Each structure stands twice: as structure tokens, then as C-alpha cells.
């Protein structure tokens, strides 16, 4: 098993179709002991049920990444169950739906703050709180998208947020490298999830990507989960500060 004896924290599990859940299920299957986090009481029951259904040992703990005091409390609670953390999967992003409509130039100041705070700054905040538990080194993986590099219709403020996220990966990798902690991102292709359903024209985006990728198909949750396993495992021990594309090659195409 790739992750036998390792412990990890997975942020962003929403439902069985979420990328975070696919990653959690893969890590659990490979022998990891997990803690899944949920944002608030509204989704607590669902995430607890998902954690109980995983093949390995898993708990569910509340975590609001927009609240510094809450993050500190979550880290303390995680430390009570896991004196040592070997990996963190950060699959957290949010923008107000109306900020994904119309033109980017019309992004509101509050909409910008929200998207950058939840989708990018939260990686630094989570890392700052959990890195002290990574006493034997480890791996942190976050989820990005090509919209951080190129203009994607109806992605708007999430584009700069993903660009900031990928830059944060590089700076965090430099900070934590001496401690043996690696930090990487996965840039997944468009995948049908609950979060993606908020992007206007997403079905057409899926069709277009499948037609134009070299592999002539879209990536799946399983594709991303398997790539994440590589980045969490010792097989990627010399990989840090990078963005790994899991998009069936779409990012190489000019047209």
C-alpha cells in the first residue's frame, strides 16, 4: 500500500462526486488514516457519513478556512487525534456565483476578497496551522485549474485566485523544503462536480475539452485521485513547488 502507516487531512469533501472525496477514498484504500473536514453544521452529517463509509479509518472535524481562530481550533483538534500528520489535501475554492457572470472587469471588491481568501489564502493559513504537526516531513497537495493561466469563459475572478494559489505553492515549497515538507498543485481538467455546476456553460466546456485534448476525453475524479496518490507518496519525494496537469493534455493545445 502506497500510504500504509501515514496520516492525512483532507479539506473540501462535499459529496461523493467531489474531487476531494475521490482523493480521500484513494488515500484510505492505500492504507492512510484520515481526518476529513467540513465547513459547518449544514454539511456535517453528510461528511461524517462519507468518512464512515471509507475503507480505512477516518474521522470528520469542523473547519472554516475563513476564520483564523477556527483554524487554530481545528488544528488543535486534529493534533489530539493525530500527533503527527504526513499529508494534507487542500481542495477548497469559492467565489460568489454572480461574480462568475458577465465580465471580469465588473468583479466587486468584496467578490475579489472572498475568492482570493477562500481559494488561495486558505492554503497558506491551513499550512501554517498544520505544518507544526508534520514533524517528519510530508506532502501538501492543492487543486488548481488552467483558468489560472489562461482566460476561461465564465471563470472570471477564480482565474486570478487560482494564479495566486499556484504562486503560493511555490513560495510555501521554498519555506517548508528545509523541513522535508513538499508542496504541489494539481491542475485538473474540467470535471463534472457540484462546484463546477455553478459555472455557466460548463456542459459545453466539457464537450469542447473532450474534443480537443490529445487523449480525446476528459479527466475524471479517479484520474486526479491517482495523481494525488503519487504526490502524497514517497515516489514523489523529489517533487515540490510544481503544478502537475491532469487534464488529458488539454493544456498543451494552442487551439
LOGUVEX-915837 format. One line per 8 residues: number of its first residue (from 0); their letters; for each residue x, y, z of N, C-alpha, C. Coordinates in Angstrom, 1 decimal. Example, Ala and Ser with C-alpha at 12.3 -4.5 7.8 and 13.67 -1.06 7.14 Angstrom:
! residues 2
0 = AS = 13.2,-5.7,7.8,12.3,-4.5,7.8,13.2,-3.3,7.8; 12.8,-2.2,7.1,13.7,-1.1,7.1,12.9,0.0,7.9;
END
This chain:
! residues 255
0 = XXXXXXXX = 0.8,-1.2,0.0,0.0,0.0,0.0,0.9,1.3,0.0; 0.5,2.2,-0.9,1.4,3.4,-1.0,1.4,4.3,0.2; 0.4,4.3,1.0,0.3,5.2,2.1,0.1,4.5,3.5; 0.5,3.3,3.5,0.4,2.5,4.7,1.2,3.2,5.9; 0.5,3.3,7.0,1.1,3.9,8.2,1.1,5.4,8.2; 0.6,6.0,7.1,0.6,7.5,7.0,-0.8,8.1,7.5; -0.7,9.3,8.0,-1.9,10.0,8.4,-2.1,11.3,7.6; -3.3,11.6,7.3,-3.6,12.8,6.5,-4.9,13.5,6.8;
8 = XXXXXXXX = -4.9,14.8,6.3,-6.1,15.6,6.5,-6.6,16.0,5.1; -7.9,15.9,4.9,-8.5,16.2,3.6,-9.5,17.3,3.8; -9.3,18.4,3.1,-10.2,19.6,3.2,-11.0,19.7,1.9; -12.3,19.9,2.0,-13.1,20.2,0.8,-14.0,19.1,0.4; -14.2,18.0,1.2,-15.1,17.0,0.8,-16.5,17.5,0.9; -17.2,17.4,-0.2,-18.6,17.9,-0.3,-19.6,16.8,-0.4; -19.3,15.9,-1.4,-20.2,14.8,-1.7,-19.4,13.7,-2.4; -20.0,12.6,-2.8,-19.3,11.5,-3.4,-18.7,11.9,-4.8;
16 = XXXXXXXX = -19.2,13.0,-5.4,-18.8,13.4,-6.7,-17.6,14.4,-6.6; -17.3,14.8,-5.4,-16.2,15.8,-5.3,-14.8,15.2,-5.5; -13.9,16.0,-6.0,-12.6,15.6,-6.2,-11.9,15.2,-4.9; -12.2,16.0,-3.8,-11.7,15.8,-2.5,-12.1,14.4,-2.0; -13.3,14.0,-2.2,-13.8,12.7,-1.8,-13.0,11.6,-2.5; -12.9,11.7,-3.8,-12.2,10.7,-4.6,-10.7,10.6,-4.1; -10.1,11.7,-3.8,-8.7,11.6,-3.2,-8.7,10.9,-1.8; -9.7,11.3,-1.0,-9.8,10.7,0.3,-10.0,9.1,0.2;
24 = XXXXXXXX = -10.9,8.7,-0.7,-11.2,7.3,-0.9,-9.9,6.6,-1.4; -9.2,7.2,-2.3,-8.0,6.6,-2.8,-6.9,6.5,-1.7; -6.7,7.5,-0.9,-5.7,7.5,0.2,-6.1,6.5,1.2; -7.4,6.4,1.5,-7.9,5.5,2.5,-7.6,4.0,2.0; -7.9,3.8,0.8,-7.7,2.5,0.2,-6.2,2.1,0.2; -5.4,3.1,0.2,-3.9,2.8,0.2,-3.3,2.8,1.6; -4.2,2.7,2.6,-3.7,2.5,3.9,-3.6,3.7,4.8; -4.0,4.9,4.4,-3.9,6.1,5.2,-5.0,6.2,6.2;
32 = XXXXXXXX = -4.7,6.7,7.4,-5.7,7.1,8.4,-6.0,8.6,8.1; -7.3,8.9,8.0,-7.7,10.3,7.6,-8.5,11.0,8.6; -8.4,12.4,8.4,-9.4,13.3,9.0,-10.0,14.1,7.9; -11.3,14.1,7.7,-12.0,14.9,6.7,-12.5,16.1,7.4; -12.5,17.3,6.8,-13.1,18.4,7.4,-14.3,18.9,6.7; -15.2,19.5,7.5,-16.4,20.1,6.9,-16.6,21.5,7.4; -17.3,22.4,6.6,-17.3,23.8,6.9,-18.2,24.2,8.1; -19.4,23.6,8.1,-20.3,24.0,9.2,-21.3,22.9,9.4;
40 = XXXXXXXX = -22.2,23.1,10.3,-23.2,22.1,10.7,-24.1,21.7,9.6; -24.3,22.6,8.6,-25.2,22.3,7.5,-24.7,21.0,6.7; -23.4,20.8,6.6,-22.9,19.7,5.8,-22.3,18.7,6.7; -22.3,18.8,8.0,-21.6,17.9,8.9,-22.1,16.5,8.8; -23.4,16.3,8.8,-23.9,14.9,8.7,-23.4,14.2,7.5; -23.5,14.9,6.3,-23.1,14.3,5.1,-21.6,13.9,5.1; -20.8,14.8,5.5,-19.3,14.5,5.5,-19.0,13.3,6.5; -19.7,13.3,7.7,-19.5,12.3,8.6,-19.9,10.9,8.0;
48 = XXXXXXXX = -21.0,10.9,7.3,-21.4,9.7,6.6,-20.4,9.2,5.6; -19.8,10.1,4.9,-18.8,9.8,3.9,-17.5,9.3,4.6; -17.1,9.9,5.7,-15.9,9.4,6.4,-16.1,8.0,6.9; -17.3,7.7,7.4,-17.6,6.4,8.0,-17.7,5.3,6.9; -17.9,5.8,5.6,-18.0,4.8,4.5,-16.7,4.5,3.9; -15.6,5.2,4.3,-14.3,4.9,3.7,-13.8,3.6,4.1; -12.9,3.0,3.3,-12.4,1.6,3.6,-11.5,1.6,4.8; -10.8,2.7,5.1,-9.9,2.8,6.2,-10.5,3.6,7.4;
56 = XXXXXXXX = -9.7,3.9,8.3,-10.1,4.7,9.5,-10.2,6.2,9.1; -11.3,6.8,9.4,-11.4,8.2,9.1,-12.4,8.9,10.1; -12.1,10.2,10.4,-12.9,11.0,11.3,-13.3,12.2,10.5; -14.3,13.0,11.0,-14.8,14.2,10.4,-14.7,15.3,11.5; -14.1,16.5,11.1,-13.9,17.6,12.1,-14.3,18.9,11.4; -14.9,19.8,12.1,-15.3,21.1,11.5,-14.1,21.9,11.2; -14.1,22.6,10.1,-13.0,23.6,9.7,-13.6,24.6,8.8; -13.5,25.9,9.3,-13.9,27.0,8.5,-12.6,27.8,8.1;
64 = XXXXXXXX = -12.2,27.6,6.9,-10.8,28.2,6.5,-10.8,29.7,6.5; -12.0,30.3,6.6,-12.0,31.8,6.5,-11.9,32.4,7.9; -11.8,31.6,9.0,-11.7,32.0,10.3,-10.4,31.6,11.0; -9.6,32.5,11.4,-8.3,32.2,11.9,-8.4,31.4,13.3; -9.3,31.9,14.1,-9.5,31.2,15.4,-10.0,29.8,15.2; -10.9,29.7,14.2,-11.5,28.4,14.0,-10.4,27.4,13.4; -9.5,28.0,12.6,-8.5,27.1,12.0,-7.5,26.6,13.1; -7.2,27.5,14.0,-6.3,27.1,15.1,-7.0,26.0,16.0;
72 = XXXXXXXX = -8.3,26.2,16.2,-9.0,25.2,17.0,-9.1,23.9,16.2; -9.3,23.9,14.9,-9.3,22.7,14.1,-7.9,22.0,14.2; -6.9,22.8,14.1,-5.5,22.2,14.1,-5.3,21.5,15.5; -5.8,22.2,16.5,-5.6,21.6,17.9,-6.4,20.3,18.0; -7.6,20.2,17.4,-8.4,19.0,17.5,-7.8,17.9,16.6; -7.2,18.3,15.5,-6.5,17.3,14.7,-5.3,16.7,15.4; -4.6,17.6,16.1,-3.4,17.2,16.9,-3.8,16.2,18.0; -5.0,16.3,18.5,-5.4,15.4,19.6,-5.6,14.0,19.0;
80 = XXXXXXXX = -6.0,13.9,17.8,-6.3,12.6,17.1,-5.1,12.1,16.4; -4.3,13.1,15.9,-3.1,12.7,15.0,-1.9,13.5,15.5; -1.1,13.0,16.5,0.1,13.7,16.9,1.0,14.1,15.8; 1.0,13.3,14.7,1.8,13.6,13.5,0.9,13.5,12.3; 1.0,14.5,11.4,0.3,14.5,10.1,1.4,14.3,9.0; 1.1,13.4,8.1,2.0,13.1,7.0,1.6,13.9,5.7; 0.4,14.2,5.5,0.0,14.9,4.3,-1.3,15.6,4.5; -1.5,16.6,3.6,-2.7,17.5,3.6,-3.2,17.6,2.2;
88 = XXXXXXXX = -4.5,17.4,1.9,-5.1,17.6,0.6,-6.0,18.8,0.8; -5.7,19.9,0.1,-6.4,21.1,0.1,-7.2,21.3,-1.2; -8.5,21.0,-1.1,-9.4,21.1,-2.2,-10.5,22.0,-1.9; -10.1,23.3,-1.7,-11.1,24.3,-1.2,-11.1,25.5,-2.2; -12.2,25.9,-2.7,-12.3,27.1,-3.5,-13.8,27.6,-3.5; -13.9,28.9,-3.6,-15.2,29.5,-3.6,-15.2,30.9,-4.2; -16.2,31.2,-5.0,-16.5,32.6,-5.5,-18.0,32.7,-5.5; -18.5,33.9,-5.2,-19.9,34.1,-5.3,-20.4,33.9,-6.7;
96 = XXXXXXXX = -21.5,33.3,-6.9,-22.0,32.9,-8.2,-22.1,34.1,-9.2; -22.6,35.2,-8.6,-22.8,36.3,-9.5,-21.5,36.9,-10.0; -20.4,36.6,-9.3,-19.1,37.1,-9.8,-18.5,36.2,-11.0; -19.2,35.1,-11.3,-18.8,34.3,-12.4,-19.6,34.6,-13.7; -20.5,35.6,-13.6,-21.3,36.0,-14.7,-20.7,37.3,-15.3; -21.1,37.6,-16.5,-20.7,38.9,-17.1,-19.2,39.0,-17.3; -18.6,40.2,-17.1,-17.2,40.4,-17.4,-16.4,40.5,-16.1; -15.1,40.1,-16.2,-14.2,40.1,-15.1,-14.0,41.6,-14.6;
104 = XXXXXXXX = -14.1,42.5,-15.5,-13.9,43.9,-15.1,-14.9,44.4,-14.1; -16.0,43.7,-14.0,-17.1,44.1,-13.1,-17.0,43.4,-11.8; -15.9,42.7,-11.5,-15.7,42.0,-10.2,-15.8,43.0,-9.1; -16.6,42.7,-8.1,-16.7,43.6,-7.0,-15.5,43.4,-6.0; -15.2,44.5,-5.2,-14.1,44.4,-4.3,-14.4,43.2,-3.3; -15.6,43.1,-2.8,-15.9,42.0,-1.9,-15.8,40.7,-2.5; -16.3,40.6,-3.8,-16.2,39.3,-4.5,-14.7,38.9,-4.7; -13.9,39.9,-5.0,-12.4,39.6,-5.1,-11.9,39.1,-3.8;
112 = XXXXXXXX = -12.2,39.8,-2.7,-11.7,39.4,-1.4,-12.1,38.0,-1.0; -13.4,37.7,-1.3,-13.9,36.3,-0.9,-13.2,35.3,-1.7; -13.1,35.4,-3.0,-12.5,34.4,-3.9,-11.0,34.2,-3.5; -10.3,35.3,-3.3,-8.8,35.2,-3.0,-8.6,34.6,-1.6; -9.5,35.0,-0.7,-9.4,34.5,0.7,-9.6,33.0,0.8; -10.7,32.5,0.2,-11.1,31.1,0.4,-10.3,30.2,-0.6; -10.0,30.7,-1.8,-9.5,29.8,-2.8,-7.9,29.8,-2.8; -7.3,30.9,-2.3,-5.8,31.0,-2.3,-5.2,31.2,-0.9;
120 = XXXXXXXX = -5.6,32.2,-0.2,-5.0,32.4,1.1,-5.2,31.3,2.0; -6.3,30.6,1.9,-6.6,29.5,2.8,-5.5,28.4,2.8; -4.8,28.2,1.6,-3.8,27.3,1.6,-2.6,27.6,2.5; -2.3,28.9,2.5,-1.2,29.4,3.4,-1.7,29.3,4.9; -2.9,29.6,5.1,-3.4,29.6,6.5,-3.5,28.2,7.0; -4.0,27.3,6.2,-4.1,25.9,6.6,-2.7,25.3,6.8; -1.8,25.6,5.9,-0.4,25.1,6.1,0.3,25.6,7.3; 0.1,26.9,7.6,0.7,27.5,8.8,0.2,26.8,10.1;
128 = XXXXXXXX = -1.0,26.4,10.1,-1.6,25.7,11.3,-1.3,24.2,11.4; -1.1,23.6,10.2,-0.9,22.1,10.3,0.6,21.7,10.1; 1.4,22.6,9.6,2.8,22.3,9.4,3.5,21.9,10.7; 3.2,22.5,11.9,3.8,22.0,13.1,3.5,20.6,13.4; 2.5,20.0,12.9,2.2,18.6,13.1,2.9,17.7,12.1; 3.6,18.3,11.1,4.3,17.5,10.1,5.7,17.3,10.5; 5.9,16.7,11.6,7.2,16.6,12.3,8.2,15.7,11.6; 7.8,14.9,10.7,8.7,14.0,9.9,8.6,14.3,8.4;
136 = XXXXXXXX = 8.3,15.6,8.1,8.2,16.0,6.7,6.8,15.5,6.2; 6.6,15.6,4.9,5.4,15.2,4.3,5.0,15.9,3.0; 3.8,15.9,2.7,3.3,16.4,1.4,2.0,17.1,1.5; 1.9,18.3,0.9,0.7,19.1,0.8,0.3,19.2,-0.7; -0.9,18.9,-1.0,-1.4,19.0,-2.4,-2.6,19.8,-2.4; -2.7,20.8,-3.4,-3.8,21.6,-3.6,-4.3,21.4,-5.0; -5.6,21.9,-5.3,-6.2,21.7,-6.6,-6.4,23.0,-7.3; -5.8,23.1,-8.5,-5.9,24.3,-9.3,-6.6,24.0,-10.6;
144 = XXXXXXXX = -6.6,25.0,-11.6,-7.2,24.8,-12.9,-6.5,25.7,-13.9; -6.6,25.4,-15.1,-5.9,26.1,-16.2,-6.4,27.6,-16.3; -7.6,27.8,-15.7,-8.1,29.2,-15.7,-7.2,30.2,-15.0; -6.2,29.6,-14.2,-5.3,30.5,-13.5,-4.2,31.0,-14.4; -4.0,30.3,-15.6,-3.0,30.7,-16.6,-3.6,31.4,-17.8; -4.8,30.9,-18.2,-5.4,31.4,-19.5,-6.9,31.8,-19.2; -7.4,32.7,-20.0,-8.7,33.2,-19.8,-9.7,32.1,-20.2; -10.6,31.8,-19.3,-11.7,30.8,-19.5,-13.0,31.5,-19.3;
152 = XXXXXXXX = -13.9,31.3,-20.3,-15.3,31.9,-20.2,-15.9,31.6,-18.8; -16.5,32.6,-18.2,-17.3,32.5,-17.0,-16.5,32.0,-15.8; -15.2,32.1,-15.9,-14.4,31.8,-14.7,-14.0,33.0,-13.9; -13.8,34.1,-14.6,-13.7,35.5,-14.0,-12.7,35.5,-12.8; -13.2,35.9,-11.7,-12.3,36.1,-10.5,-11.6,34.9,-10.0; -12.1,33.7,-10.4,-11.5,32.5,-10.0,-10.2,32.3,-10.7; -10.0,32.9,-11.9,-8.7,32.8,-12.6,-7.6,33.5,-11.8; -7.7,34.7,-11.4,-6.6,35.3,-10.5,-6.5,34.5,-9.2;
160 = XXXXXXXX = -7.6,34.0,-8.7,-7.5,33.2,-7.4,-6.6,32.0,-7.6; -6.8,31.3,-8.7,-6.0,30.1,-9.0,-4.6,30.5,-9.3; -4.3,31.6,-10.0,-3.0,32.1,-10.2,-2.3,32.3,-8.9; -3.0,33.0,-8.0,-2.4,33.2,-6.7,-2.1,31.9,-5.9; -3.0,31.0,-6.1,-2.9,29.7,-5.4,-1.6,29.0,-5.9; -1.4,29.0,-7.2,-0.2,28.3,-7.8,1.1,29.0,-7.4; 1.1,30.3,-7.3,2.2,31.1,-6.8,2.5,30.8,-5.3; 1.4,30.6,-4.6,1.5,30.3,-3.2,2.2,28.9,-3.0;
168 = XXXXXXXX = 1.9,28.0,-3.9,2.5,26.7,-3.8,4.0,26.8,-3.9; 4.5,27.6,-4.8,6.0,27.8,-5.0,6.6,28.4,-3.7; 6.0,29.4,-3.2,6.6,30.1,-2.0,6.5,29.2,-0.8; 5.4,28.5,-0.6,5.3,27.5,0.5,6.3,26.4,0.4; 6.5,25.9,-0.9,7.5,24.9,-1.1,8.9,25.3,-0.7; 9.2,26.6,-1.0,10.5,27.1,-0.6,10.6,27.3,0.9; 9.6,27.7,1.5,9.6,27.9,3.0,9.7,26.5,3.7; 9.0,25.5,3.3,8.9,24.3,4.0,9.9,23.2,3.5;
176 = XXXXXXXX = 10.6,23.4,2.4,11.5,22.4,1.9,12.6,22.0,2.9; 13.2,22.9,3.7,14.2,22.5,4.7,13.6,21.6,5.8; 12.3,21.6,5.9,11.7,20.8,7.0,11.2,19.4,6.3; 11.5,19.2,5.1,11.1,18.0,4.4,9.6,17.9,4.0; 9.0,19.1,4.0,7.6,19.1,3.6,7.5,19.6,2.1; 6.9,18.8,1.3,6.7,19.2,-0.1,5.3,19.8,-0.4; 5.3,20.8,-1.3,4.0,21.4,-1.6,3.8,21.4,-3.1; 2.7,20.9,-3.6,2.5,20.8,-5.0,1.0,21.1,-5.3;
184 = XXXXXXXX = 0.7,21.4,-6.6,-0.7,21.6,-7.1,-1.0,20.6,-8.2; -2.2,20.3,-8.3,-2.7,19.5,-9.5,-3.7,20.5,-10.2; -3.4,20.6,-11.5,-4.3,21.4,-12.4,-5.1,20.4,-13.2; -6.3,20.2,-12.7,-7.2,19.2,-13.3,-8.0,19.8,-14.4; -8.3,19.0,-15.4,-9.2,19.4,-16.4,-10.6,19.6,-15.9; -11.6,20.1,-16.7,-12.9,20.2,-16.3,-13.6,18.9,-15.9; -14.2,18.8,-14.7,-14.8,17.6,-14.2,-16.1,17.9,-13.7; -17.1,17.1,-13.9,-18.5,17.4,-13.5,-18.6,17.1,-12.0;
192 = XXXXXXXX = -18.6,18.2,-11.3,-18.8,18.2,-9.8,-19.9,19.2,-9.4; -20.3,19.2,-8.2,-21.3,20.1,-7.7,-20.8,21.6,-7.8; -19.5,21.8,-7.5,-18.9,23.1,-7.6,-18.9,23.6,-9.0; -18.5,22.7,-9.9,-18.4,23.1,-11.4,-19.8,23.5,-11.9; -20.8,23.0,-11.4,-22.2,23.3,-11.9,-22.5,24.7,-11.8; -21.8,25.5,-11.0,-22.1,26.9,-10.8,-21.5,27.7,-11.9; -20.7,27.1,-12.8,-20.1,27.8,-13.9,-21.0,27.8,-15.2; -21.4,28.9,-15.7,-22.3,28.9,-16.8,-21.6,28.3,-18.0;
200 = XXXXXXXX = -22.4,27.5,-18.8,-21.9,26.8,-20.0,-20.9,25.7,-19.7; -20.9,25.1,-18.5,-19.9,24.1,-18.1,-20.1,22.9,-19.0; -21.3,22.5,-19.3,-21.5,21.3,-20.2,-20.9,21.5,-21.5; -21.0,22.7,-22.1,-20.3,22.9,-23.4,-18.8,22.9,-23.2; -18.3,23.4,-22.1,-16.9,23.3,-21.8,-16.4,21.9,-21.8; -17.1,21.0,-21.2,-16.8,19.6,-21.1,-16.7,19.0,-22.5; -17.7,19.3,-23.3,-17.7,18.8,-24.7,-16.5,19.3,-25.5; -16.2,20.6,-25.4,-15.1,21.1,-26.1,-13.8,20.6,-25.7;
208 = XXXXXXXX = -13.6,20.4,-24.4,-12.3,19.8,-23.9,-12.1,18.4,-24.4; -13.2,17.6,-24.3,-13.1,16.2,-24.8,-12.7,16.1,-26.2; -13.2,17.0,-27.0,-12.9,17.0,-28.5,-11.5,17.4,-28.8; -10.9,18.3,-27.9,-9.6,18.9,-28.2,-8.4,18.3,-27.5; -8.6,17.6,-26.4,-7.5,17.0,-25.7,-6.8,15.9,-26.6; -5.5,15.8,-26.4,-4.8,14.7,-27.2,-5.4,13.3,-26.9; -5.9,13.1,-25.7,-6.4,11.8,-25.4,-7.9,11.7,-25.7; -8.5,12.8,-26.3,-9.9,12.8,-26.7,-10.9,12.3,-25.6;
216 = XXXXXXXX = -10.6,12.7,-24.4,-11.6,12.5,-23.3,-11.3,13.5,-22.2; -12.2,13.6,-21.3,-12.0,14.5,-20.1,-11.4,13.7,-19.0; -10.6,14.3,-18.1,-10.1,13.7,-16.9,-11.3,13.4,-16.0; -11.1,12.5,-15.1,-12.1,12.1,-14.1,-11.6,12.3,-12.7; -12.5,12.2,-11.8,-12.1,12.2,-10.4,-11.1,11.2,-10.0; -11.2,10.0,-10.6,-10.2,8.9,-10.3,-8.9,9.3,-10.9; -8.8,9.9,-12.1,-7.5,10.4,-12.6,-6.8,11.3,-11.6; -7.6,12.3,-11.1,-7.0,13.2,-10.2,-6.6,12.5,-8.9;
224 = XXXXXXXX = -7.4,11.6,-8.4,-7.1,10.9,-7.2,-5.8,10.1,-7.3; -5.6,9.4,-8.4,-4.4,8.6,-8.6,-3.2,9.5,-8.7; -3.3,10.6,-9.4,-2.2,11.6,-9.4,-1.8,12.1,-8.1; -2.9,12.4,-7.3,-2.7,12.9,-5.9,-1.9,11.8,-5.1; -2.3,10.6,-5.2,-1.6,9.5,-4.5,-0.1,9.5,-4.8; 0.3,9.8,-6.1,1.7,9.9,-6.4,2.4,11.0,-5.6; 1.7,12.2,-5.6,2.3,13.3,-4.9,2.3,13.2,-3.4; 1.4,12.4,-2.9,1.4,12.1,-1.4,2.4,11.1,-1.0;
232 = XXXXXXXX = 2.7,10.2,-1.9,3.6,9.0,-1.6,5.1,9.4,-1.7; 5.9,8.4,-1.2,7.3,8.6,-1.3,7.9,8.5,-2.7; 7.1,8.1,-3.6,7.5,8.0,-5.0,7.8,9.4,-5.6; 7.2,10.5,-5.0,7.4,11.8,-5.5,8.3,12.6,-4.5; 9.2,11.9,-3.8,10.0,12.5,-2.8,10.9,13.7,-3.2; 11.1,13.8,-4.5,12.0,14.8,-5.1,11.2,15.9,-5.8; 9.8,15.8,-5.7,9.0,16.7,-6.4,8.3,17.8,-5.5; 8.6,19.0,-5.7,8.0,20.1,-4.9,7.9,21.4,-5.6;
240 = XXXXXXXX = 6.9,22.2,-5.3,6.8,23.5,-5.9,6.2,23.5,-7.3; 5.7,22.4,-7.7,5.2,22.2,-9.1,3.7,22.1,-9.3; 3.3,22.3,-10.5,1.9,22.1,-10.8,1.8,21.0,-11.8; 1.1,19.9,-11.5,1.0,18.7,-12.3,-0.3,18.8,-13.0; -0.3,18.7,-14.3,-1.5,18.8,-15.1,-2.1,17.4,-15.3; -3.4,17.3,-14.9,-4.1,16.1,-15.0,-5.4,16.4,-15.9; -5.2,16.7,-17.1,-6.2,17.2,-18.0,-6.2,16.6,-19.4; -5.7,15.3,-19.5,-5.6,14.6,-20.7,-4.9,15.4,-21.8;
248 = XXXXXXX = -4.0,16.3,-21.4,-3.2,17.0,-22.3,-3.7,18.3,-22.8; -4.9,18.8,-22.3,-5.6,19.9,-22.9,-4.7,21.2,-22.8; -3.8,21.3,-21.8,-3.0,22.5,-21.6,-2.0,22.7,-22.7; -1.6,21.7,-23.4,-0.6,21.8,-24.5,-1.2,22.3,-25.8; -2.5,22.3,-25.9,-3.1,22.6,-27.2,-3.2,24.2,-27.4; -2.9,24.6,-28.6,-3.0,26.1,-28.9,-4.4,26.4,-29.3; -5.1,25.5,-29.9,-6.4,25.7,-30.5,-7.4,24.7,-29.9;
END
